[in-house]
Amino acid sequence: MQQFSKGSCKGDEGHRDENQSNAPPIPEQVQIDDSPVYRIERKLGKGGFGQVAIKFEHKDSKGCEGGIPNEWKVYDDLGEGHGIPLPLVHYKGQQGDYYVMVMDLLGPSLQAPLVNNVPTLPLEAVACIAIEAISILEKLHSRGYIHGDIKPGNFLLGPPGTREEKTLFLTDLGLATRWQDPSTGSHVKYNQTPGNFRGTILFASVHSQLGRTSTRRNDLESLVYMLIYLIRGHLPWQGHQGEDTSFPVCKQKRATPPDTLCDTCPEPYLQFTTFVLSLKFDEEPNYARYISLFRGIIGQNPYVWPVHTDVTQEVPWKQVQLKDDDEPSKKIQKLTRWISVYDVHPPMKQRCELAFQIYLVFLGFLEFIDDLPLSCRYCSNLDYVDLIFHIEKGHAEGMHITSVTYSFRSKSWALIMDDSARYTAQNYAFSCGSLHKEWIEKQWSENFYITAVAGADDNRFLVVMSKGTWNIQQSCCVFEIFPFKWIKKKWAEGLYVTAIATSGSQWAVVSTKGTRFTDQAIELDFQYPAEGIRERLKQGYHITSVAANLDEVAFIFSIPGGAATASVEQEMLQTSNFPNDSEIKEKWARNYYISSLCCG
């Protein structure tokens, strides 16, 4: 005689791939090994009460690349007695095309009140949720994992009518990843892969949406958004419509300061938000301090707390009060107008075989400088006529373009030329709307390769092609969005990015074979990515290209190969206008010269 039990099913809808639309139907009943036979009565979250929850994950889903669901691996790794309030798993196995996990059926999620037309939750309730959620995340993080999809729907209360009905549980470990190497205990290495985002757009951290390596701060940032959502009933970026809302949502998150996000919320929420948004990539969160912020909101009587929490008894308020010098900065680092990158060059005595001339054309006048160890010509605030004049003049004097960019703010060009690039010849051409394919292909046939590209706000591009490079093959294209997938494809073919530019919202990218680079990485952000730059430089990368538009800035980082280029010293400068005379001279005095610049 078969034993039957009731079950509620949960399909992996939040993480399902588009190609699973034709997946076979979920079985009507389930039996895993020696488990009871479970009949599927309803879909989880639609009301009613059952004895267990059954989660189905299709074998072709993204979470099953390694053969079994990622969630299974996390549960197996955590083992028994992990001390984290997660639903208890009774059985795991495969039935047909689905991986099946049978676990405790819990009570309503934190999303349920808002779905059931309760506009907001009481402040005391949200404070209790904050305390318990921070405690749960601390326990999970202490085991080396981050959750990766913190949102109201993944926090559930215990079954109604039981002693656990006020206990908060964390569910769905399908996107959980390690922030800590289990063998060494060291923090995972920083990386960014734009476009590689999985999660819930509304609550995801900015770093997750930008494709950066997930760390503990990501879970806490998502928790910030969840708490604000529970208090206010909405988030500022919920109004975006269309097929792809990830870009505008991420952009608005990045641009929303803590005091705006926490408007009308009690001060502890602003403090918590400010602390969390200030966390560095590998910084250990101060969970006890965060918990202490909410202690004053929930009061002293634990019997009226809507969510059971005993963590406040473990962290006395007086032990973690904030000091004046502990207050985090509330400033958001916005993208400044000009970014210039400076490479160090050997002093003149090591380059005595070359004759250099120095000119500085700044804001329309020419200045000769004779007492500097290396020479370049800097020209800014140029219209098209002036730009062509200075290019031709420089070419006539044996100088070549090494960098050129356009300022959308001043509607003018900036030009850098010198005679240190060792080019033997150089040509350039303007094109409208796209890169001039026929002209570029003709130059390629004559062994000229693209060494610089720039775009203006009138849809025109300037392409500079030089002879005498190490290049042997190139590919270039113009895209409506930043083309990380295209760049990855070119990397696989042995071509590295050597030039990028913007024209309005368009991105022009040039990839080259024969660069002597051994690896390359990208930093893409809505603001100046100071932390990402520091992490990349620590990893041995240096900046080889930079471009920006009014929304985004992209840095291309490369690792050079060969003894001659194995070590590169760089500095960066952010200015509201083109670097002035004193700023340039200060860099020159220390043998640093502009290698890349952009204005956004």
N, C-alpha and C positions, 0 to 999 in steps of 0.2 A: 504493500500500500504506500503510495507516494504521500509525502508530507508537503503541504502547501502553506505558504505564508504570504502575507500582503507585502507589496513593495511599491515604492514610488521611483520613477526613473528620471535620470538627468542625462541628457545628451550633451556632448561637448560643444555646445553652440557658440560659446564665447570665443573658442579657439579654433573653430572649424574652418577649413580651407574652402575656397571657392569651388575647387574641383570635386568637392564632396556632395554637391547638390543632387547627384544621382545615386547616393549611397543606399544600400538596401535598407528596408525598414527595420526598426528596432524589434528584437524578439518579443513575443507576448509573454513568455515565461523564461526563467533563467535558473540553471543549476550549475554550480561551480564545484567540482570534485564531490565531496560528501556533504555539501550544503543542502539545506531544504530546497524545494522547488518554489521559486518566487514567481507569482503572477504579477504582471505589470498592470496596476489599476489606474494610475493617473500620472500626469507629468508633474515633476516637482515644482512647487510654487503655485499650484492652481487650487489650493484648499484641501480640506480633508485631513485625515491622519492615517499614517501607515506605520509599520514596524521597522522597516529599513528603507534606506535610500540606495538606489542602484545607479551607478554612473557608467554610461556607455561611451567609449571612445573608438572611433573607426580606425582600423589598422593603417590607413593611409594618411592619417592626420599628421600635422607637423610635430605634434608632441610624441610621435612614435617612431622617429627616425632610427633610434637604436634598437628597435625590435619590440620594446615594451613602452608603455606610456611613461613620460618623464615623472609623473606623479608617483607611480609605483616605485621608481628608483629612489625618490626622495623619502618615501615612507620606509623603504627597506634600509636606507642609510641611517635614518633617524633611529630605527629600531624601537623596541618596547621601552617603556619607562622614560620617554623623552621629556615628559613634564610640560609639554605644550598643549594647550586646549584645542586639539584637533578632533574631528569625528573619528571614532574607533572603526577601523577596517576589519571586517569579519572574513571576507573571502576576496580573492583576486584570481582571475582566469580569463580564458578566451572562449567565446562562443560565436561561431560563424565568422563574420567579418569584424566583429567588435571585441575589444578588450573590455572586460566587465569587472567592476569593483563594487562589492556590497559593503555598506557602512551604516552606522547609526543614522537614523532619520532625526534631525534636529528640529527646532522650532522656527519661528519666522526670522527672516533676515532683517538687517537694519534698513533695507530698502522698502520693506513692507509698509510701514506707516505712511511713507510719502506716496506709494502706489495707491494706497487706500484713502487718498484725499485728505490726509493729515498734512497741512502745509509745512510745518516745521516741528522739531522736537524741542521740549523744554531745555533750557540751558543746563540745568542740573543733570538731565539725562545725557546730554552730549558730553558734559564734563566727565561723567562716569565712564562713558564709552571711550573717551580720550585716555583716561588713566589705564583702563583695562587693555585697550588696543596697544598702547605703548608697551605695557608689560608683556603682552603676547609677542610683539615684535622683538623685544629684547631677548626673550627666550629662544625664539627662532634664530635670530642673528647669532646668539651665543653658540649655536650648533653649526655655524658657518654658512647658513643659507639666508637668502632674502626671498620674499614671497613673489614679488613681481607683478601682482595684480590686485593691489589693495583698493577696495571699493565697498560701498554699503552691502551689495549683494553677496559678498564673500565673508561677511561677519554675521553669524547666526546665534540666536539665543538657544538655550537648551529646550527640550520638549516641554510643552505646557503641562502643568499639573505635576511636574516632578521636582525634585530638590535642585535640579540644575536649570530650572526655567529662567533664572536670572544670571546664569553663567554665559559669558560671551565666548564663542568658538570661532576660530579661523578655519575657513574651508578652501578647497580648490588649490592644490599645489602644482597645477599643471605648468605654470610658468616659473616655478621656483628655480633659482640658480645659486651657485656657490659664489660668495664674495671672498672666501678664504680657501686657500689650497689645503686639502686635508692632510697631505703628506708633510708639508713644511710649515703650515700655520701662517704663511705669508699672505698678504693681500693680493688679490688678482691684479694683473697688469692692466693699465689704462688702454682703452682703444675706442675708436669711433667708426661705425659703419653706417652712414646715413641710409635711410630707407629700410633698415633692418629692425623694425619695431613690431612687437606683438604685445597686446594688452588692451586696456580700455581707454580710449582717447580722452574721455571726459576727466578721468582721475589720474592718468599717467603723469609721471614727472617729466619735466622738460628734458632732462638728460636722457630718459628712456626714449622719448619721441625723436630726439636727435640721433639716436643710435649709439649712445655712449655705453660703455660697460656698466652694468647695473651694480650698485653697491648699497650699503645700508641707508644712505641718505635718500635713495629713490623711494623706498617703502615709506619713509617718514614724510616725504613731500606729498606722496599720494594720500597719506593719512591727513595731512593738512587740508587738502582739497575735500576729502570726505567729511571732515568735521565742519568745514564752512558750509558744505552742501546740506548737512543735517540741520544746521542752525538756520540758514537762509532759505532753504528749499530749492536753491538753484546756484549755479556758478556763472561768472560773467561771460564765459565763452560758450554757453549752451545755445546761443542763437544762430550759430553758423549752419548753413544749409548746403546741400550739394553732395556729390559722390565722394569727394575727398576733402574732409574737414580737418585732417590732421595738421596740415600746414598752417591755416589761419588760427586754429586752436592753440597750437604750440607757440605761434608768434604772439598771440594775445597773453598767454600765460607768462611768457618771457617779459612782456612789457608791463605787466600788472604789478605794481609795488605792494609790499605787505599791507601797508595801511589802507590801500584801496581794496584789496582782497578782503580784509577783515573789517571793513566798514560796518558799523553798528554792532560788531561782536565785542564781548568783554575783552579787557586788556590782556588777560592770559593767552588768548588765542593769537593776538598780534605778536606777543613775545615768542610763543611757540613757533609761529610761522617764520619770524625773523631768524630765530636760532636755526631752524631746519634749512631754510634757503641759503644760509651762510655756511653750511657744512661743506668741507672740502671732500675731494674724491675718496680718500682713504681715511678720513677722520672718524674716530670712534664717537658715536653720539653719546651725549650725557643723559641717559634715560631717566635717571633719578631726578635730575633738574627739571626735565620736561614734565614728569609726573607731578612734581611739587607745584608747578604753576596752576594746576587745576584743583588743588586741594581746597582752596578757599571758596570755590564755587559750590562744591557738593555738600558742604556742611559737615556736621559731626555725627548725625544719626544714620548708621548704616542700614537700619531697617526700612527706611523710606527710599533708599537708593534704587532706581529702576534697573540698574545693572549691578550685580554683586561684584564687589572688588575688595580684596583684602590687601592690595599692594600699598595702599596709603598707610596702613598700620606699620609697614616695614620701612617707610621712608618718612621720618618726622619732618615736618615743615621747616623747623628752625635749622636743620642740618644743611639745607640746600637753598637757603634764601639767596637771592641774587645780590651781588655787589655792584657798585657803580661801574667798575672797570670790566665787569663780565658782560655788560650789555653788548650784543652784536650790532654790527653796522646795518643800518636800514637802507643804505644806498644801493642802487642798482647800477651796474657798470654799463652804460650805454655805449654803442658804437660811435666813436668820434669820426670826424670827417676824413682825416688823412691818416694812413698807416704807412710808415716807411720802414723797410728792413735794411740793415747795414751789415755788410760782410767785412771782416778784417782782411787787409792786404799786407804783404810783406813791406817793410820800409824800403825807401828808394835805393839804399846801398845794395839790396838784394835784387833790384830790378834795374841796374845801371845800364843794361844793354838796350833799354827802351827809352825813347824820348817822349815825354808827356807835356801837354799844354793844358792850362787850366783856364776855364771861363765860367763865370756864373752869371747867367741871365735871369734876373729875378724881377718880376713885375714890370717887365718891359725895358730894362736897361742892362747894359753889359758891364761887368766888373772883372778886371784882371787881378788874379791872385798869384803871386810868384813865390811865396814862401811855404808852400805846402808840399808834402812828400809824394802825393799821388794826385793825378789830375782827372777831372771830369768836367763836362759842361752840363749845367743844370739850367733848364728853361721852364718857366711856369707862366700861367696867365696868358696863354697863346691862343689866338683864334686860328682858323684853318690857314690863312695866308701866312701868318707868322710861323706857324708850325712847319709848313713846307719850306719857308725861307731858312729857318735854322737847321732843318735836316739837310738841305742842300749845302748850306755853308759848312756844316760839320763834315759832310762827306768830302767836300772839296779840300778840307784840311786833314783828311786821313782819319777822321773819327767815325764811330759807328754807334747806332742806337743800341742801348742795352736795356732800357726800360722806357715805357711811355704809357700814360694813362690820361683819362678824361675826368674832369670834375663836373658832376651833375649840378653842383651848387653854384659854381661860378661860370658854368657853360664855357669852359676853356680847357686847354691841354697843358700837360706838364711833360717835359722831355728830358731824358738823361742820355748823354753821349760821352764816350771816351775812346781811347785807342788802346785799351788793355785787353779787349776781347779776342784779339788775334784773328779777327775775320779778314778775309782777303778781298771781299766785295759785299755789297749790300744793296738790296732793292726794296721798295715798299709800294703799296697800292691801297687805295680806299675802295670800299664796296658798300652797297646799301642792302640792308635786310638779311644778308648772309655773307659768308666768306666767298671771295671771287674764285670759284672752282677752276675755271679754265686758266686763269693767270697763275694760280698756285701750282697746278699740274705742270705748266710750262716751266716754272722756276725749278720744280723738282727735277725735271728732265735735264736741267743744267747744273744740278748739284747744289742748288740753293735750298735751305731749309728754314722753316718758320722759327724765329728766335724771339719775337715779341708780337703781341696782339693787344689791341685796345678797342673799346667801343664807346660811342657817344650816344646821347639821348635822342638823336635824330635818326636812329637805326643804322648809322654808318659804322663800319669797322675799319680800322687801320691794321694791315698785316705787314710785318717786317720780315724779310727773308734774307739770310746771310749765307755766304760761302766760306768754307774753311772750318766747319764744325766737325765733330765726331759722329754726327748723325748719319744713319743709313736708311731710315724709313720713317714716315710720318703718317698720321691720320688726324683729321680735324673735322669738327662739326659744330653747329649752333643748335642749342636746345632751349625749350621754353622753361624748363626747370633744371635744377642742378643735376647733371647726369651721372650719378654715382654708379649705376648699373653698367653704363657704357664704359666708364673708367675701369671698373673691375674686369670687364671683358678684355680691355686692352692690356691691363696688367698681366692677365693670363697669357696674352700673346707676346709678352716681353716688351711692351711699349709703356713708357712712363710719361706722366703729364709734365710738359715743359713750359706751357703758357696757358693762362686763363684770362678771360676778360668778360665784362658785362656790357650790354647795351639795353637800357631799360630793364625789363625782367629777363631778358635772354642771356644765356651763358654760352660763350665760345670757348672750346677746349681743344688744345693741341696735345697729342700724345706722340712720343718719339721713341724709336729704337736706336741704340748706340749712345745712350746718355751716360753710361758708366755708373748709374744708380743701381743699388742692390735691393732696395725696398722703398716703399712709398706709403704715405698715410695722408688722411684728409681731416681737417677740422672745419666743420660747417656750423654756423651759429647765427643768431639774430643780433648778437652783441659781440664785442671783442672777446674772444675765448682765452682769457689770460691763463686759466687753469690748464686747459688743453695744451696750450703752447708750452707751459712749463713741463708738463708730463712728457710731451714729445721730445723736447730738448734733453730731458733726463734719459730718454731711451736711445739717444744718439742720432736723432733726426735733426735736420735743419731746414729752414724755410727756403723753398726754391721758387714759389709763385704765390701771389696773393691777388684777390680781386673781390670787389664788393658792389652791391647795388643798394637801393634804398631800404631793402628788407634784410639781406643776408651778407655775410662775409665768409669767404672760403680761403683757407690756407692749405697749400700743398707742401707736405713735409717729405724730404727724401733722405736716404742714407747713401752717402757717396762711397764708391769703391775705388781701390787703387791707392798707392802710397802717397801720391801727390795731392789727393783730395780727401784723405781719410779724416781729417780734423778740420771743422769749420767753426769759427767763432762768429757769433751774430749778436746784434742788439736790435731792439725795436723801438720805434718812437711813434706816439700818437699825438696828433696836433689838430687843432680846429682849422688850420689853413696849411698850405704847402710849407714845409719846414723853412724857417727863416735863416738868414745869413749866420747868425750866432750859433744856432743849433747845428747847422751843417759844419761850420768851422770847428765846433767842439768835437764832433765825430771825426773829422779829418785829422785833427791834432793827435788823435789816438789811432790813426790809420784805419778808420771805419768808413766805408763808402756805400752809398745806396745801391742795393742789388735788385730790390723790388719795391714797388709802391702802388697804392691804390687809393681811391677816394670813394666813399659810399655814404 
